[in-house]
Amino acid sequence: MLQRIQEATAEEAAALLPELYRLREEKARRDPLSFFKPLPWQEPFVRSRARGRAIIAGNRAGKTHVGAAEALWRATGVHPHRPAKQPATFGWIISLDYTMQRDIIQPKLQQLIPPERFSHKTMRVQDAWDRIILTCGVCGKKPKKTGDRSDPEKEAWFCSDCHLPCSVIGMKSCDQGPQKFQGVALDWAWFDEEPPKDVFDEVMIRLIDKKGDWWLSMTPVNGQTWSYDSIYQPWEEKRTPAGDLEVFSASMSDNTTLDPVEVKRAEDAEPDEAMKAIRFHGTYSVVTGLIYKSWDPKVHEHETLPREFLDDEGKIIEDYDTYCGIDTGRHFAASLWLVDYFGAVWNFDEYYAEDIPLSVHARAIRSMCERWGVWPTFILDPVSQFFVDLADNGISCTLAQEEVLAGIGLMQDAMKIDYTMQHGYQVTGRRGLTPRLYVIRPNVPRFLRERKRYKWAKPPRTGDSAGAEQNKPVKKDDHMIDGARFVLQYRPPPSRPRAGDTRSAIEIRTLESVKKKLTDRESGRTEEEDSGD
C-alpha cells in the first residue's frame, strides 16, 4: 500500500489514504505489541544487553509499561534487540501481591499482547491470572499440555501440529513466600516493584540453568533497603562485572504522555522532601521523621461505623469479613478490622493491656468479638511465642509476614489520599475521599496515639555504625500499629455483597453516604444536628 501511494498521483494517493488508515488500525488490533514505542528514557533499557537490569524510577514514569513490553517480547520471540535463543521461553512476572497483579500488570499485558498469540490463560483467585499460554511461534496453532498434571510448575506445552514447545508466562506473588519460588528453571524473570530479598535470591537460583535474564522496575518508596546495597550501589561504584548489571533511572516528568503542569502541581504539593525525591524522581533517600505523614483526621477518622455495616442490633452484618491483628508480649495489643465491599479497611475497636496473664487477654478479645457479633481471622505477630497458648485459649491465629518495611509501605499506600476521587469515580465538592484505611475515633485511642509517635529511627552518631544510612522504625509505642500492619500484610480481599444485593446498588448507596458526609463536614453540621432537623 505504501508503494502504491508513493507511485500514485496526488489525487490517487488521497483516495488510497483511507484504506491505508484502515490497514493500520487492523494491524494495531492484530499486533498491538509492534506499535509499542519506547519513551526516550526507556530506549536505553530496551537496547541494553545486560543480564540484569533495574529501572529505579519515580511513580508514573512508565516503568511497568516497558517492563510488560519486555516480557511479551521475550515470550513471543520478537525482541527488537535480543534475538530469540529458542522457539519458546518460560518466564515469571513477579508482583508484590495478586491484587497489584490484577489491577496494574494484567491491564498492561492485555493492552499489548497480540490476540493471535494468546492461546489461553489459567486463573488463580479474584480474577488474577496464574499462567498465560501462547500459541506456537512457528505455525500459530494452540498447544496441548504434557508433563506432571499434578504440579503446574512441571507442566509443558507443545504444539499439536509441529510438536515444538510453546511459551508460558507464570504469574507469581511475593506474598506466597520464597518456598513457592523453588523447583523450576527460568529463561527470564521480571519483578514489578521491589520484592523481599529472600524472594529475589530464590528467583536468581531459578535463572542459573538457562543463563536467564532478569529485570526489575521499582520506585524506592521504602528508602535505602537491600536493593540499594545489592543492586544500585554496586552498579554506581562500578563493582559489577561488565554485562551483568545495568541500572536506569527516570523521573515522573520523563513520561512525556503526562501533563507537565499536573506533574509540577503534584510535586509542589508534596511537603516531605524525602518522599518528593522518591516518588517523583525515583531517588533513593533515607526516610526520617514521622512514618504515616499522610494522615488527615478529617478524612481517616470517623465518629461511628457507617450504618450500612451494622444490623438493627448494632452488630456487624455477617456478610462483612473481619480481622484481628494481635501483637503479643509484655504489651498486648489487639485491633478489630472490617473490610468493606471495595476493599477498604475499617479499624472499629481495640484492646490493650500490660503485664497480665495471656488467658485474661484471650478472654477480653473473645468478649470484644462477642460484643460486635464477629469471629474474625486472627493474625499474629510472626515472632510471637504464644501461638500455641492462644490456640489453647480458643484463638487460633495465622502468622503475619515478617517484612516490616513492606508492611509499612502497604499502610502508607492504604492511607494515601487523592482529594478528587473516591473508589474510582468522581466525587462532587472540594474534597473527595480515597484512602483505603479508616478508623472509628472513639473506639481506637491507642492506635491514634501510636500513629502520632511512629517515626523512622535516625542514623547512629556513635559506634561502629556511626553515620550509616538506615530505614528502620523506632521500636517504641508501636504495638497497636504493628497489629494494624499485620492485617494489611494479610492483604484481605473485599467482602462479598450480600445475597440479592447488586454491586451497583452498593456503589450508589456508598456514594450518597460519602457525599452526605462531605456536605455535612464542609457546612459544619454534625449527625446530631442533622437528626434534629
C-alpha positions in Angstrom: 0.0 0.0 0.0 2.8 2.4 0.8 4.5 1.6 -2.5 1.2 2.2 -4.4 0.8 5.6 -2.6 4.4 6.6 -3.5 3.8 5.7 -7.2 0.4 7.4 -7.4 -0.6 10.8 -8.3 -1.7 13.3 -5.7 -5.4 12.5 -6.4 -4.8 8.7 -6.4 -2.8 8.9 -3.2 -5.6 10.9 -1.4 -8.0 8.2 -2.4 -5.8 5.4 -1.1 -5.2 7.1 2.3 -8.4 5.8 4.0 -7.5 2.3 3.0 -4.0 2.8 4.5 -5.5 4.0 7.8 -7.9 1.0 7.9 -5.0 -1.4 7.4 -3.1 0.4 10.1 -6.0 0.1 12.6 -6.4 -3.6 11.7 -2.7 -4.2 12.3 -2.9 -2.3 15.6 -5.7 -4.7 16.7 -3.9 -7.8 15.5 -0.4 -6.9 16.8 -0.5 -4.1 19.4 2.9 -5.0 20.6 4.5 -3.9 17.3 3.1 -0.4 18.0 4.8 0.0 21.3 7.3 2.8 21.0 9.7 3.3 24.0 9.8 6.7 25.6 13.3 8.4 25.2 14.3 7.3 28.7 13.1 3.7 28.1 15.1 3.3 24.9 18.5 2.6 26.6 16.8 -0.1 28.8 15.3 -1.8 25.7 18.7 -1.8 23.9 20.7 -2.9 26.9 22.2 -6.4 26.6 23.0 -6.7 30.4 21.6 -9.9 32.0 20.3 -8.0 35.0 18.6 -4.6 34.6 17.0 -2.4 37.1 14.6 0.6 36.5 14.6 2.7 39.6 12.2 5.5 38.8 9.5 7.7 40.1 5.9 6.9 40.1 4.0 7.2 36.8 7.3 7.3 34.9 6.3 4.3 32.6 8.4 1.6 34.2 5.6 -1.0 34.3 4.6 -0.4 30.7 8.1 -1.0 29.4 8.5 -4.0 31.7 5.3 -5.6 30.3 6.5 -5.0 26.7 9.9 -6.6 27.6 8.1 -9.7 29.0 5.9 -10.1 25.9 8.9 -9.6 23.5 10.7 -12.4 25.3 7.7 -14.7 25.3 6.8 -14.1 21.6 10.5 -14.1 20.4 10.3 -10.8 18.7 12.5 -8.6 20.9 13.9 -5.8 18.7 17.4 -6.0 20.2 17.7 -9.6 21.6 17.4 -12.4 19.1 15.4 -15.4 20.3 17.6 -18.3 21.5 14.9 -20.9 21.3 11.4 -21.3 19.9 9.8 -20.8 23.3 10.6 -19.4 26.7 9.3 -19.9 30.3 9.3 -16.8 32.4 7.8 -15.3 35.6 6.2 -12.0 36.2 6.5 -11.3 39.9 4.4 -8.7 41.7 4.0 -7.9 45.4 0.6 -9.4 45.6 -2.2 -10.7 43.3 -4.2 -7.6 43.7 -1.5 -5.5 42.3 -1.0 -8.0 39.5 -4.7 -7.9 38.6 -5.1 -4.2 38.8 -1.7 -3.0 37.3 0.1 -5.7 35.4 -2.8 -7.6 33.7 -4.3 -4.5 32.0 -0.8 -3.7 30.6 -0.5 -7.2 29.2 -4.0 -7.2 27.8 -3.2 -3.9 26.1 0.0 -5.2 24.4 -0.4 -8.9 23.7 -1.2 -9.9 20.1 -4.6 -11.7 20.2 -3.4 -14.3 17.7 -0.5 -15.3 20.0 -2.8 -15.6 23.1 -3.8 -19.3 23.4 -5.5 -19.2 26.8 -4.9 -18.4 30.5 -5.3 -20.3 33.7 -6.8 -18.5 36.7 -5.9 -18.2 40.4 -8.2 -16.2 42.6 -10.1 -12.9 42.5 -9.7 -12.7 38.7 -5.9 -12.9 39.0 -4.1 -14.9 36.3 -2.0 -17.9 37.1 -0.4 -18.6 33.7 -0.6 -17.2 30.1 -0.1 -19.9 27.4 1.0 -18.6 24.0 0.3 -20.2 20.6 3.1 -21.8 18.6 5.6 -19.3 17.3 6.0 -21.2 14.0 2.6 -22.3 12.9 0.3 -20.4 15.2 -1.6 -23.4 16.5 -2.7 -23.8 20.1 -0.6 -26.1 22.3 -1.5 -29.1 24.3 -0.4 -29.8 27.9 2.0 -32.6 28.8 4.1 -33.4 31.9 3.1 -33.6 35.5 -0.5 -32.5 35.7 -0.4 -32.6 39.5 2.3 -29.9 39.6 1.6 -26.8 37.4 5.3 -25.9 37.6 6.3 -29.1 35.8 3.8 -28.9 33.0 4.9 -28.4 29.5 3.0 -27.1 26.4 3.8 -28.4 22.9 2.2 -27.5 19.6 0.0 -30.3 18.4 1.0 -29.7 14.8 4.8 -29.1 14.6 5.5 -30.5 18.2 7.6 -27.5 19.2 7.4 -26.1 22.7 5.2 -23.0 23.3 6.0 -20.1 25.6 4.5 -19.8 29.0 4.3 -16.8 31.3 3.8 -17.6 35.0 2.3 -15.0 37.4 3.9 -15.1 40.8 3.2 -13.1 44.0 5.7 -12.2 46.7 3.3 -12.9 49.5 3.4 -16.6 48.5 6.8 -16.7 50.3 10.1 -17.9 49.0 9.1 -21.6 49.2 6.7 -21.1 46.2 9.6 -19.9 44.0 11.5 -23.2 44.0 12.0 -26.1 41.7 11.9 -24.7 38.2 14.4 -23.3 35.6 13.6 -19.9 34.1 14.5 -18.1 30.9 13.7 -14.8 32.3 12.0 -13.0 35.3 10.5 -9.6 35.8 10.0 -8.1 39.2 7.4 -5.3 39.3 8.3 -3.3 42.4 11.0 -4.3 44.9 10.5 -7.9 46.2 11.6 -9.2 49.6 15.3 -10.1 49.5 14.7 -13.9 50.1 12.3 -14.0 47.1 14.8 -12.2 44.9 17.6 -14.6 45.9 15.4 -17.6 45.2 14.5 -16.4 41.7 18.2 -15.8 40.9 18.8 -19.5 41.5 16.0 -20.3 39.1 17.8 -18.4 36.3 21.1 -20.4 36.6 20.2 -23.4 34.5 19.3 -21.5 31.3 21.5 -18.5 32.0 18.4 -16.4 32.2 17.9 -12.7 32.4 16.0 -10.6 34.9 14.8 -7.0 35.1 13.3 -5.0 38.0 11.0 -2.0 37.8 10.5 -0.2 41.1 10.1 3.1 43.0 12.2 3.1 46.2 9.3 4.0 48.5 10.9 2.2 51.5 14.2 4.2 51.2 17.6 2.6 51.1 16.7 -1.1 51.5 18.5 -4.2 50.3 18.1 -3.2 46.7 20.3 -0.1 47.3 23.0 -2.2 48.9 22.9 -5.1 46.5 21.9 -3.5 43.2 22.2 0.3 43.0 25.3 0.9 45.0 27.5 -1.9 43.4 26.5 -0.6 39.9 27.1 3.0 40.8 30.5 2.2 42.2 31.3 0.0 39.1 31.8 -3.1 41.2 29.7 -5.4 39.0 31.2 -7.4 36.1 30.6 -6.0 32.6 27.4 -7.2 31.1 26.0 -8.4 34.4 24.0 -5.4 35.6 22.8 -2.0 34.4 20.6 0.5 36.2 18.3 3.0 34.6 16.6 6.0 36.3 13.7 8.2 35.3 11.5 10.9 36.9 7.8 11.3 36.6 8.4 14.3 34.3 10.3 12.0 31.9 6.9 10.4 30.9 6.0 12.6 28.0 2.4 11.3 28.0 1.7 13.2 31.3 0.7 16.8 31.5 3.8 18.6 32.9 1.6 21.2 34.6 -0.1 18.4 36.6 3.2 16.8 37.4 4.6 20.0 38.7 1.5 20.8 40.7 1.6 17.3 42.4 5.3 17.6 43.1 4.9 21.1 44.7 2.1 19.7 46.9 4.3 17.1 48.5 5.6 18.6 51.7 8.2 15.9 52.5 11.4 16.3 50.6 12.5 12.7 51.0 9.2 11.4 49.6 9.3 14.0 46.8 12.7 12.7 45.8 11.5 9.1 46.0 8.1 9.3 44.3 8.7 12.0 41.7 12.4 11.3 40.8 13.0 7.7 41.8 15.9 8.7 44.0 16.9 6.6 47.0 16.6 8.6 50.1 17.0 8.0 53.8 13.5 8.2 55.2 13.3 10.1 58.6 10.7 11.6 60.7 7.0 10.7 61.0 6.2 7.5 59.1 2.5 7.9 58.4 2.5 11.6 57.3 -0.5 11.5 55.0 -2.9 11.0 57.9 -5.8 13.5 57.9 -8.2 13.3 60.9 -10.9 14.9 58.8 -10.6 12.1 56.2 -9.4 8.9 58.0 -11.2 9.3 61.3 -15.0 8.8 61.8 -17.1 9.1 64.9 -19.1 5.9 64.3 -19.2 3.0 61.9 -21.3 3.7 58.8 -24.8 2.4 59.4 -24.6 0.1 56.3 -22.1 -2.1 58.2 -24.5 -2.7 61.1 -27.7 -4.7 61.7 -30.7 -3.5 63.8 -29.0 -4.7 67.0 -25.8 -2.7 66.3 -23.7 -5.8 65.4 -21.6 -6.2 62.3 -23.6 -7.6 59.4 -22.3 -11.1 58.8 -21.5 -10.5 55.1 -18.6 -8.3 56.0 -15.2 -10.0 56.6 -13.5 -9.1 59.8 -9.9 -9.4 61.0 -8.0 -9.1 64.3 -4.3 -8.1 64.3 -2.5 -9.2 67.5 0.9 -8.1 68.8 1.9 -10.1 71.9 4.5 -9.7 74.7 4.5 -7.7 77.9 2.5 -5.1 76.0 -0.5 -7.0 74.5 -2.5 -5.3 71.6 -5.4 -6.5 69.5 -7.4 -4.5 67.0 -10.6 -5.4 65.1 -10.9 -4.5 61.4 -13.7 -4.7 58.9 -13.2 -4.9 55.1 -16.0 -3.3 53.0 -17.1 -4.2 49.5 -14.4 -2.0 47.9 -11.5 -3.5 49.9 -11.2 -0.5 52.3 -10.3 -1.5 55.9 -12.1 0.0 59.0 -10.5 -0.2 62.4 -13.5 -0.2 64.7 -12.3 -1.5 68.1 -9.2 -2.4 70.0 -7.9 -4.0 73.2 -4.6 -3.1 75.0 -3.2 -4.2 78.4 0.2 -4.8 80.1 1.6 -7.4 82.4 -1.4 -9.7 82.9 -1.8 -13.4 82.0 -2.5 -14.5 78.5 -5.8 -16.1 79.5 -7.1 -12.7 80.5 -6.1 -11.2 77.2 -7.8 -14.1 75.3 -11.0 -13.7 77.4 -11.0 -9.9 76.7 -10.6 -10.5 72.9 -13.4 -13.1 72.9 -15.6 -10.6 74.8 -14.8 -7.8 72.3 -15.7 -10.1 69.4 -18.9 -11.2 71.0 -19.9 -7.6 71.6 -19.7 -6.9 67.8 -21.1 -10.3 66.8 -18.0 -11.3 64.9 -15.4 -14.1 64.9 -12.6 -12.7 62.8 -9.5 -14.1 61.2 -6.8 -13.6 63.8 -3.4 -12.6 62.5 -0.5 -12.9 65.0 3.0 -11.3 65.3 5.2 -13.7 63.3 7.8 -13.9 66.1 5.3 -14.4 68.9 5.9 -17.3 71.3 2.2 -17.5 72.2 0.8 -19.1 69.0 0.0 -22.4 70.8 -1.1 -20.7 74.1 -3.6 -18.5 72.2 -4.9 -21.6 70.4 -5.3 -23.3 73.8 -7.4 -20.3 74.9 -9.7 -20.6 71.9 -8.0 -18.1 69.5 -6.4 -19.9 66.5 -4.1 -17.5 64.6 -2.5 -17.1 61.3 1.1 -15.8 61.4 1.7 -12.4 59.8 4.6 -11.8 57.4 7.9 -10.6 58.8 8.7 -7.9 56.1 8.4 -4.8 58.3 9.2 -2.3 55.5 6.9 -3.9 53.1 4.1 -3.8 55.6 4.8 -0.1 56.3 4.6 0.5 52.6 1.2 -1.1 52.4 0.0 1.0 55.3 1.2 4.2 53.6 -0.5 3.2 50.4 -3.7 2.5 52.2 -3.6 5.9 53.9 -2.8 7.8 50.8 -5.4 10.4 49.8 -6.4 11.6 46.4 -8.7 14.6 47.0 -10.6 14.3 43.8 -11.6 10.6 43.6 -13.4 8.1 45.7 -13.2 4.4 44.8 -12.7 5.1 41.1 -15.4 7.7 40.4 -15.6 11.5 40.8 -17.0 13.0 43.9 -18.5 16.4 44.0 -17.4 19.0 46.4 -13.9 20.4 47.3 -12.7 17.2 48.9 -13.1 13.6 47.9 -12.0 10.5 50.0 -9.7 7.9 48.6 -7.8 6.2 51.4 -8.4 2.5 51.9 -7.9 2.8 55.7 -10.3 4.4 58.2 -10.7 4.3 62.0 -13.6 4.9 64.4 -12.0 7.6 66.6 -13.7 7.0 70.0 -13.0 3.2 69.8 -9.3 3.2 68.9 -7.4 5.8 71.1 -4.3 3.6 71.4 -4.0 3.3 67.6 -4.3 7.1 67.1 -1.8 7.7 69.9 0.8 5.4 68.4 0.2 6.7 64.9 1.3 10.2 66.0 4.5 8.8 67.6 5.5 6.2 65.0 8.8 7.6 63.5 11.8 6.5 61.5 15.0 5.9 63.5 17.8 8.4 63.0 21.2 7.1 61.8 23.5 6.3 64.7 26.0 9.0 65.6 28.5 6.9 67.5 29.9 3.4 67.5 31.0 1.2 64.6 27.9 2.1 62.5 28.1 5.9 63.1 26.7 7.8 60.1 25.3 4.6 58.5 22.2 5.2 56.5 19.2 3.1 57.5 15.5 2.9 57.3 14.1 1.4 60.4 11.1 2.4 62.6 11.7 3.3 66.2 10.6 0.2 68.2 8.6 2.0 70.9 4.9 2.5 71.4 4.2 0.5 68.3 2.1 -2.5 69.5 -1.3 -1.5 68.1 0.3 0.0 64.9 2.1 -3.3 64.4 -1.2 -5.2 64.7 -2.7 -3.0 62.0 0.3 -3.7 59.8 -0.2 -7.4 60.2 -3.8 -7.1 58.9 -2.7 -5.0 55.9 0.1 -7.5 55.1 -2.5 -10.3 55.1 -3.9 -8.4 52.1 -7.6 -9.1 52.9 -9.8 -9.1 49.7 -13.0 -7.1 49.5 -16.1 -8.5 51.3 -18.6 -10.1 49.0 -22.0 -8.4 48.6 -24.9 -10.0 50.5 -27.2 -12.2 48.6 -29.7 -10.3 46.5 -27.7 -7.0 46.7 -26.2 -5.8 43.4 -22.9 -4.1 43.1 -24.4 -1.0 41.5 -26.8 -0.6 44.4 -23.9 -0.8 46.9 -22.0 1.8 44.9 -24.9 4.2 44.8 -25.6 3.8 48.5 -22.0 4.3 49.4 -21.5 7.3 47.1 -24.6 9.0 48.5 -23.3 8.3 52.0 -19.9 9.8 51.2 -21.4 12.9 49.5 -23.6 13.5 52.6 -20.5 13.3 54.9 -18.6 15.7 52.7 -21.5 18.2 52.7 -22.0 17.9 56.4 -18.3 18.4 57.2 -18.0 21.5 54.9 -21.1 23.1 56.4 -20.1 22.3 59.9 -23.1 20.1 60.6 -23.0 17.1 62.8 -25.1 13.9 62.8 -26.8 15.1 65.9 -27.8 18.4 64.4 -28.9 16.6 61.2 -31.2 14.3 63.2 -32.8 17.2 64.9 -33.8 19.0 61.6 
